[in-house]
Amino acid sequence: METSFDIATSNAHTTIDASVVQSRILQSESIAKEELMNNNNDDNDDAMDTSGEMPTFDKLSAQQAAASNKKGGKNQSEYRRVRCPQHRYSPLRESWEQIITPLVEFLGLQVRFNTRSRSVEMKTSRQTQDMGALQKGADFVSAFMLGFEVQDAVALLRLDDLYLESFQVTDVKLLKGDHLSRAVGRVAGQDGKTRFAIENATRTRIVIADTRIHMLGSYANIRVARNAICDLILGAPPGKVYNNMRNVAKRMNERF
């Protein structure tokens, strides 16, 4: 019998304008609150750099922004910034060329790394053709910051039906101490075998970072992977989880 787990997710804080284009990075409410608090603290730290430089204007709707761009005869530059966690500095330095190549050549964005704010900054240019290029670039960089390989994260730029969903182990079941560690160990498996099995059966990519779990794939495949991970967190035997997951994946392949 298939069991479905629904975790409340949100992408509000990663969206430029809901009426224009939406982010494909979905986060559970607990992670969204933590990220919002961290961003607010970082903005307070950077207030000294931006004071007196950024005027305040009333928010424009998508229709008003498009009309103003046409009237002015040129596209208005938009700007995005993605924070780099400390543990991703070295991977970012090693993969910098692979990251900026699709952003510059495929999306036509201007990219730089700001060492003062410790973030990757992107801006539209005259070469930017796609209206949602900036959001796609932000999702791509954000996926890399969460721990995905560049080869996996770049799929967000090429495919429109891919999503990235994040949740915490404690969103499924309130665990502490050794019980929480064992739950994470059940999801990962010995030498990562359980995680690899879920990835291969559901055609997704999974990153386990401390007590956070990030999944990259299509909406239906993420749902199957999430149900399998939640079963493992709740203590179900791995063999039973594998069988249920294979049966669901087989039915999905026959349907599509």
DOZALUM-832382 format. One line per 4 residues: their letters; for each residue z, y, x of N, C-alpha, C, O. Coordinates in steps of 0.1 Angstrom, whole numbers. Atoms other than C-alpha are relative to their C-alpha. Layout:
BEGIN
a = Z,Y,X,Z,Y,X,Z,Y,X,Z,Y,X ~ ...
***
This chain:
BEGIN
mets = 0,-12,9,0,0,0,0,12,9,8,14,18 ~ 1,-12,-8,-10,34,14,10,10,-4,11,13,-16 ~ -9,-10,3,16,60,17,-5,13,6,-9,14,18 ~ 6,-13,-5,6,97,20,12,9,2,21,10,-7
fdia = -10,-10,-3,28,123,36,-7,14,0,-16,16,7 ~ 5,-14,1,22,160,28,10,9,7,22,10,2 ~ -8,-10,-7,36,186,52,-6,14,-3,-17,16,0 ~ 5,-13,2,34,222,42,-4,7,12,3,8,22
tsna = 6,-7,-12,11,240,66,-5,14,-3,-7,17,-15 ~ 4,-13,2,0,275,71,-9,4,12,-7,0,23 ~ 8,-6,-11,-27,294,91,0,15,-1,-9,21,4 ~ 0,-14,3,-18,329,79,1,8,13,-6,19,14
htti = -3,-8,-12,-6,342,113,-11,-1,10,-11,6,20 ~ 11,1,-9,-37,330,131,-13,4,-6,-24,1,0 ~ 12,-5,6,-62,346,108,-3,14,2,7,22,0 ~ 3,-14,-2,-80,378,115,1,7,-14,8,17,-15
dasv = 0,-6,14,-87,386,78,-4,-12,-9,-15,-17,-7 ~ 3,11,8,-86,360,51,-13,1,-8,-19,-9,-11 ~ 12,-2,8,-115,375,33,-13,-1,9,-24,-1,4 ~ 11,0,-10,-137,373,65,-1,-14,5,-12,-21,3
vqsr = 1,13,-6,-130,341,84,14,-5,2,23,2,5 ~ -13,6,-2,-100,317,86,1,-9,12,-9,-16,16 ~ -3,9,-12,-85,299,115,1,-15,-5,5,-18,-16 ~ -1,14,4,-88,261,115,12,-7,7,12,-19,8
ilqs = -13,5,-5,-54,257,132,11,1,-10,15,12,-14 ~ -10,0,10,-29,246,107,14,-5,6,14,-14,14 ~ -13,3,-6,8,246,116,11,-2,-12,10,5,-22 ~ -11,2,10,39,234,97,8,13,0,8,21,9
esia = -7,-12,2,62,261,84,11,2,11,13,14,14 ~ -10,-2,-10,89,255,110,-6,5,13,-1,13,20 ~ 7,-5,-12,64,259,139,-5,14,-2,-4,22,7 ~ 5,-13,3,49,289,122,11,11,1,8,22,6
keel = -11,-9,-1,83,306,120,4,3,15,6,14,19 ~ -3,-1,-14,90,299,157,-10,9,7,-7,17,15 ~ 11,-7,-7,56,312,168,1,15,-4,-2,24,4 ~ -1,-14,4,61,344,147,11,7,7,9,19,10
mnnn = -11,-7,-7,95,351,162,-4,2,15,0,13,20 ~ 3,-2,-14,81,345,197,-10,12,2,-10,19,12 ~ 10,-11,0,51,368,190,7,14,-2,3,24,5 ~ -7,-13,2,74,395,177,8,4,13,8,16,16
nddn = -8,-3,-12,96,393,208,-10,5,11,-7,14,19 ~ 10,-4,-10,65,395,231,-6,14,-3,-8,22,6 ~ 5,-14,4,52,425,211,10,11,3,6,22,7 ~ -10,-10,-4,85,443,216,0,2,15,2,13,20
ddam = 0,-2,-14,83,436,253,-12,8,5,-12,15,15 ~ 12,-7,-3,47,450,254,-1,13,-6,-11,20,-4 ~ 1,-13,7,55,480,233,-2,12,9,-8,22,6 ~ 1,-11,-10,58,501,264,-14,2,5,-18,13,8
dtsg = 14,-1,-5,22,493,274,-9,6,-10,-19,12,-7 ~ 9,-4,11,7,502,240,4,13,-7,-3,18,-15 ~ -5,-12,7,28,532,229,-9,12,4,-12,14,16 ~ 8,-12,-2,7,563,225,-15,-3,3,-22,7,4
empt = 14,3,-3,-26,544,230,-6,-5,-13,-19,-4,-14 ~ 6,6,12,-31,527,196,4,7,-12,15,6,-17 ~ -3,-7,12,-33,549,166,0,-9,-12,-5,-21,-11 ~ -1,9,12,-25,535,131,-9,5,-11,-9,17,-14
fdkl = 9,-3,11,-51,534,104,2,-10,-11,8,-20,-10 ~ -1,8,12,-52,520,69,-9,-12,2,-20,-12,8 ~ 7,12,-1,-64,484,67,-13,0,-9,-12,4,-20 ~ 13,1,7,-101,479,57,-2,-14,-5,1,-23,2
saqq = 4,13,4,-114,452,36,-13,-5,7,-18,3,15 ~ 11,5,-7,-142,430,48,-13,7,-4,-21,10,4 ~ 12,-7,5,-168,448,26,0,14,6,-11,19,10 ~ 0,-13,-6,-156,482,39,-3,0,14,-10,9,19
aaas = 3,1,-14,-157,471,75,-15,-2,2,-21,4,11 ~ 14,3,-2,-192,457,71,-8,13,-3,-18,16,4 ~ 8,-13,3,-204,490,54,2,10,11,-8,17,14 ~ -2,-10,-10,-189,511,81,-8,-3,13,-13,5,20
nkkg = 8,4,-11,-206,490,108,-14,3,-2,-21,8,7 ~ 14,-3,3,-240,494,91,-2,15,1,-12,20,6 ~ 1,-14,0,-234,531,86,0,6,14,-8,15,17 ~ -1,-5,-14,-225,536,123,-11,-4,8,-14,2,19
gknq = 12,4,-7,-256,518,134,4,-9,12,-5,-13,20 ~ -4,10,-11,-236,495,158,12,-8,-4,20,-3,-13 ~ -11,9,4,-211,467,156,13,5,6,13,10,18 ~ -13,-4,-5,-174,476,160,6,-12,7,6,-23,3
seyr = -5,11,-8,-157,456,187,13,-4,-6,22,4,-10 ~ -13,6,5,-129,432,176,6,-6,12,0,-10,22 ~ -8,4,-12,-102,420,199,10,-11,-4,17,-10,-15 ~ -10,10,2,-80,389,201,7,-4,13,1,-2,23
rvrc = -8,4,-12,-53,377,224,8,-12,-3,14,-14,-13 ~ -7,13,2,-39,342,229,9,-1,12,6,-1,24 ~ -11,2,-10,-6,337,248,-2,-13,7,-6,-23,2 ~ 1,11,-9,-6,313,277,15,-5,3,22,2,10
pqhr = -13,5,-4,26,291,279,1,-2,15,-9,-4,22 ~ -2,1,-14,41,288,313,-5,-13,6,-10,-14,17 ~ 4,13,-5,34,251,316,-16,-2,0,-20,-12,5 ~ 15,1,0,-4,257,310,-7,9,10,-19,10,10
yspl = 6,-9,-11,-9,282,339,-9,-8,9,-21,-4,11 ~ 8,7,-9,-21,256,363,-12,-7,-6,-23,-5,0 ~ 12,5,6,-44,238,339,-10,11,-4,-22,9,-3 ~ 9,-11,4,-58,271,328,-8,5,13,-19,8,12
resw = 7,-4,-12,-65,281,364,-10,-10,5,-21,-6,10 ~ 10,10,-5,-82,248,372,-12,-1,-9,-23,-4,-5 ~ 11,2,10,-103,248,340,-6,14,-5,-13,14,-15 ~ 4,-14,5,-110,286,338,-15,1,-2,-20,6,-12
eqii = 14,-1,1,-147,283,345,-6,-8,-12,-15,-3,-19 ~ 5,8,11,-152,255,319,4,7,-13,-3,5,-23 ~ -4,-7,13,-133,277,293,-9,12,-3,-13,14,-14 ~ 8,-13,2,-152,310,298,-15,-3,-2,-21,6,-8
tplv = 14,2,1,-186,294,300,-5,-1,-15,-14,6,-18 ~ 5,0,14,-190,285,263,4,13,-8,-3,17,-17 ~ -4,-13,7,-171,317,252,-10,11,3,-14,18,-6 ~ 9,-10,-4,-195,339,271,-15,-3,-3,-22,5,-9
eflg = 14,4,2,-228,320,269,-3,-4,-14,-14,-1,-19 ~ 3,6,13,-225,303,235,4,10,-11,-3,12,-21 ~ -5,-9,11,-204,329,215,-3,15,4,-3,24,-5 ~ 2,-14,-4,-213,361,235,12,9,0,11,21,-3
lqvr = -13,-7,0,-177,372,239,3,5,15,-2,-1,24 ~ -5,-5,-13,-161,392,267,14,-5,2,22,-4,-7 ~ -13,7,-2,-131,373,282,6,4,13,-1,7,23 ~ -8,-2,-12,-104,381,307,14,-5,-2,18,-8,-13
fntr = -14,4,1,-69,369,316,8,12,5,7,17,16 ~ -9,-11,-3,-43,396,315,13,-5,6,21,-12,-1 ~ -11,5,-7,-17,388,341,13,6,-4,24,1,-3 ~ -13,-7,4,8,414,328,5,-6,-13,17,-8,-15
srsv = -5,5,13,9,401,292,-1,-16,-1,3,-22,-10 ~ 1,14,-1,2,365,303,-8,-6,-12,-3,-15,-18 ~ 8,4,11,-26,360,278,-14,1,3,-19,8,12 ~ 15,-1,0,-63,354,274,-5,9,-10,-1,8,-22
emkt = 5,-11,9,-80,384,259,-15,-2,-2,-22,-4,7 ~ 14,1,4,-113,382,240,-5,12,-8,3,17,-16 ~ 5,-12,8,-135,410,226,-15,-3,-3,-22,-8,6 ~ 14,1,4,-168,410,208,-9,10,8,-3,20,13
srqt = 10,-9,-7,-199,426,225,-13,1,-8,-14,-4,-19 ~ 14,-1,6,-235,435,217,-7,-13,-1,-15,-15,-10 ~ 6,13,0,-244,399,225,6,-9,-10,1,-20,-12 ~ -7,9,10,-221,385,198,-8,0,-13,-10,11,-19
qdmg = 8,1,11,-243,373,170,8,-6,-13,6,-1,-24 ~ -7,6,11,-220,351,149,12,8,-5,20,13,4 ~ -11,-8,5,-195,369,126,13,-6,3,23,1,4 ~ -13,7,-2,-168,343,131,1,-5,15,10,-13,18
alqk = 0,4,-14,-174,340,169,14,2,6,19,-6,13 ~ -13,-3,-6,-141,357,178,11,-10,-5,19,-14,3 ~ -10,9,5,-121,334,155,-2,-14,6,8,-21,9 ~ 3,13,-7,-138,303,169,4,0,14,10,-10,19
gadf = -5,-1,-14,-131,315,204,15,-1,1,20,-8,10 ~ -15,0,0,-94,321,196,5,-14,-3,15,-19,3 ~ -5,14,3,-91,286,180,-3,-9,12,6,-18,15 ~ 3,8,-12,-108,270,211,10,2,11,15,-8,16
vsaf = -10,-2,-10,-84,287,235,13,-4,-4,21,-10,4 ~ -13,5,5,-54,280,213,1,-15,1,12,-20,4 ~ -1,15,-1,-63,243,212,3,-4,15,10,-13,17 ~ -3,3,-14,-64,243,250,14,3,4,21,-5,11
mlgf = -14,-4,-3,-30,261,252,10,-11,-6,21,-12,0 ~ -9,10,6,-15,234,229,0,-13,8,8,-22,6 ~ 0,12,-9,-25,207,255,-12,-9,-1,-13,-19,6 ~ 13,8,1,-60,194,245,-9,3,12,-8,14,18
evqd = 9,-1,-11,-86,188,272,-11,10,-5,-14,11,-17 ~ 11,-10,3,-115,214,274,-11,-8,-8,-17,-2,-17 ~ 11,8,6,-140,186,264,3,-2,-15,-6,-3,-23 ~ -4,2,14,-120,180,232,0,13,-8,-4,14,-19
aval = -2,-13,7,-112,216,223,-14,7,-2,-15,14,-12 ~ 13,-6,1,-149,227,228,-7,-5,-13,-16,2,-18 ~ 6,5,13,-158,206,197,3,10,-11,-5,10,-21 ~ -2,-10,10,-142,234,176,-11,10,-1,-13,17,-11
lrld = 10,-9,0,-170,256,187,-13,-5,-6,-22,2,-11 ~ 13,7,4,-198,231,179,0,-5,-14,-11,-6,-20 ~ -1,7,13,-186,215,147,9,9,-9,20,14,-5 ~ -7,-8,9,-174,234,116,10,-8,-9,18,-2,-16
dlyl = -9,8,9,-156,205,99,12,-6,8,18,-15,3 ~ -12,5,-7,-129,200,126,11,10,-2,10,22,-3 ~ -13,-8,2,-93,212,122,10,-5,10,9,-16,16 ~ -11,4,-9,-62,212,143,13,2,-8,16,13,-13
esfq = -12,0,8,-29,204,126,12,-3,9,11,-12,17 ~ -12,2,-8,6,207,141,12,-1,-9,13,5,-19 ~ -13,1,7,40,196,129,10,-5,10,7,-10,21 ~ -11,5,-8,74,187,143,5,-13,-5,4,-16,-17
vtdv = -6,13,5,91,153,142,11,2,-10,12,-6,-19 ~ -11,-3,10,120,169,124,-5,4,-13,3,5,-23 ~ 5,-3,14,97,180,96,-1,-13,-8,-1,-12,-21 ~ 1,13,7,93,143,87,14,-6,-3,17,-10,-14
kllk = -13,6,2,129,132,92,10,8,9,6,10,21 ~ -10,-7,-8,160,151,105,7,-10,9,15,-18,5 ~ -5,9,-10,168,133,137,6,9,12,1,20,14 ~ -6,-7,-11,190,143,167,3,-9,11,4,-21,9
gdhl = -5,8,-12,198,131,202,-10,-12,3,-22,-10,3 ~ 8,12,-4,187,96,211,-9,-5,-12,-20,-10,-9 ~ 9,4,11,173,89,176,-13,8,0,-24,2,-3 ~ 13,-8,-1,148,118,180,-8,-5,12,-20,-5,11
srav = 7,5,-12,139,105,215,-7,-13,-3,-19,-15,1 ~ 7,13,4,132,70,201,-11,2,-9,-21,-5,-8 ~ 11,-2,10,111,84,173,-13,5,8,-24,1,5 ~ 11,-5,-8,89,103,198,-6,-12,8,-18,-13,10
grva = 5,12,-7,87,71,219,-7,-10,-8,-17,-16,-3 ~ 7,9,8,76,50,190,-14,6,-3,-24,-2,-4 ~ 14,-6,3,47,75,183,-9,-2,13,-20,-5,12 ~ 8,1,-12,36,75,220,-3,-14,4,-14,-18,8
gqdg = 1,14,-4,42,38,227,1,-1,15,1,8,22 ~ -1,2,-14,44,22,261,-13,4,7,-24,-1,3 ~ 11,-5,-7,21,40,285,-10,7,-9,-22,8,-6 ~ 9,-7,9,6,59,255,-9,-9,-8,-18,-5,-14
ktrf = 9,9,6,-9,27,240,0,3,-15,-11,2,-21 ~ 0,-2,15,2,35,204,-8,13,-3,-16,13,-13 ~ 8,-12,2,-12,70,206,-15,-2,1,-23,3,-7 ~ 14,4,-2,-45,57,220,-5,-8,-12,-17,-6,-16
aien = 5,9,11,-47,31,192,-2,9,-12,-12,7,-19 ~ 2,-9,12,-42,58,165,-13,9,2,-20,11,-7 ~ 11,-8,-3,-68,80,182,-13,-7,-2,-22,-2,-8 ~ 12,7,1,-94,53,184,-3,-5,-14,-15,-5,-18
atrt = 2,5,13,-89,40,149,-3,12,-10,-11,9,-20 ~ 2,-12,10,-89,75,132,-10,10,6,-13,20,-1 ~ 10,-9,-6,-114,92,156,6,14,1,-1,24,-3 ~ -7,-13,-1,-89,120,163,5,1,15,4,-8,22
rivi = -7,-2,-13,-72,135,194,14,5,-3,16,13,-11 ~ -14,-2,3,-34,136,195,6,5,13,5,-2,23 ~ -9,-5,-11,-11,156,218,14,0,-4,18,5,-15 ~ -14,1,3,26,149,219,7,9,10,7,5,22
adtr = -7,-10,-9,45,179,234,14,1,-5,17,8,-14 ~ -14,0,4,82,174,233,2,-6,-14,-2,-18,-16 ~ -1,5,14,90,170,195,-11,5,-9,-11,3,-21 ~ 12,-5,8,57,187,184,-12,-10,2,-14,-16,13
ihml = 12,8,0,26,167,175,-12,8,-5,-11,14,-16 ~ 12,-7,3,-8,182,175,-12,-10,-2,-13,-19,6 ~ 11,9,3,-39,165,159,-12,8,-1,-12,18,-8 ~ 13,-6,1,-75,174,163,-10,-10,-6,-12,-21,-1
gsya = 10,8,6,-102,160,140,-4,5,-13,-1,16,-17 ~ 4,-4,13,-118,161,106,12,-1,-9,22,-8,-6 ~ -11,-1,9,-96,167,76,5,-14,-5,16,-17,-5 ~ -3,13,5,-98,131,63,6,-8,11,16,-16,9
nirv = -5,7,-11,-92,116,97,14,4,4,23,-4,8 ~ -13,-6,-3,-62,139,104,10,-6,-10,21,-9,-6 ~ -9,5,10,-47,127,71,4,-14,3,16,-18,2 ~ -3,14,-3,-49,90,81,9,0,12,19,-8,13
arna = -8,0,-12,-35,98,116,14,5,-3,24,-1,2 ~ -13,-6,4,-7,119,101,9,-11,-7,21,-12,-5 ~ -7,10,7,3,91,77,5,-11,9,17,-16,8 ~ -4,10,-10,4,66,106,12,5,8,21,-3,11
icdl = -10,-6,-8,25,89,127,13,1,-7,24,-2,-2 ~ -12,-1,8,49,96,99,7,-13,-3,19,-14,-3 ~ -6,13,1,54,59,93,7,-5,12,18,-10,11 ~ -7,3,-12,63,54,129,13,7,2,23,2,6
ilga = -12,-8,-2,87,82,129,11,-5,-10,23,-5,-6 ~ -10,5,10,104,67,98,5,-14,4,14,-19,-3 ~ -5,13,-4,108,34,116,-8,-12,-4,-3,-23,-2 ~ 8,12,4,80,12,103,-5,-7,12,-7,-2,23
ppgk = 5,8,-12,69,-17,126,-14,4,4,-22,7,-5 ~ 13,-5,-4,39,-7,147,-11,-9,-5,-22,-4,-9 ~ 10,9,5,20,-39,136,-4,4,-14,-16,3,-17 ~ 3,-4,14,22,-29,100,-7,13,-1,-17,14,-9
vynn = 7,-13,0,12,7,107,-15,-2,5,-24,4,-1 ~ 14,3,-5,-19,-6,127,-9,-6,-11,-20,-1,-13 ~ 8,6,11,-30,-28,98,-4,10,-11,-15,10,-16 ~ 2,-10,10,-26,-1,72,-11,11,4,-20,14,-3
mrnv = 9,-10,-5,-44,24,94,-15,-5,1,-24,2,-2 ~ 13,6,-1,-73,0,101,-7,-2,-14,-19,1,-15 ~ 5,2,13,-77,-8,64,-5,13,-6,-16,14,-12 ~ 4,-13,6,-78,29,54,-13,5,7,-22,10,1
akrm = 12,-4,-7,-103,37,82,-12,-7,-4,-23,-2,-4 ~ 12,9,4,-125,8,72,-5,5,-14,-17,5,-16 ~ 4,-5,14,-125,20,35,-8,13,1,-17,16,-6 ~ 6,-13,-2,-134,55,47,-14,-1,5,-23,6,1
nerf = 13,2,-6,-163,43,68,-10,-6,-10,-22,-2,-10 ~ 8,6,10,-176,22,39,-4,11,-11,-15,10,-16 ~ 3,-10,11,-174,52,15,-10,10,5,-19,14,-2 ~ 9,-10,-5,-192,76,38,-12,-6,8,-20,1,13
***
